[in-house]
Amino acid sequence: MSKEGVKQTNLFSGVIGFWNRIKEKHPNSAQFFVFFMLSNGVTVLQFVLMPLFRSIFAQTALVSTNFQIWQVGTNTDGSPYYIFDFQAGAIADGGGGGLAFFLAVQLTIAIAQIINFFAQRSITFKSNSSIWRAAFWYFVAYVIITIIAAAALGLYQTPVYGFFMDTLGWGSFGETTADVVTMIINSAISFWVFFPIFKIIFKQVPEDPKKPAKVV
């Protein structure tokens, strides 16, 4: 092996050794760091998927399909406040994106969270408990968080898109930028809520000891 190869091997071994010492001395901090890195990777994936799905659905009549459900009170101007508030019409034309925007957001989040589920279970928490039980509670948490995130979206969607598209005058680029900001906010909500949930549902249970072989 060349000197350069030996240096790289020693460097790699040093990094692994350092990481193992961190895990041994600070297991919870190490676990949170892995969770943080994987979550960021999933967020980057959402940055890619969101514009892709939006461009696909933008070519359909779903943009003109109103999707406003679950009214909870009213806005300051007296208009109804919906948890899921996606008014018909393109955002660039003053609408809320309609059913097309809703589907783009939800498909993006759903794909990202499915990947996040398996990655966090296997890599971060190294869980060996029932995957079906964990998946059930993960789904319940996902639905609740989706509703919370959707309700929050109604508060900041119009100001965020208006700021980048109109105030800054960025037009379509501003709309894409606002998509990214929206994903960051959604990811931040999921990040802080899911970590304690994962700590509960992703357990490491003792494996049954192997039964001694019968002597014939």
Summary of the structure (lengths in Angstrom):
residues: 216
radius of gyration: 22.8
end to end distance: 52.1
largest distance: 84.3
contacts: 593
relative contact order: 0.12
helix: 72%
strand: 7%
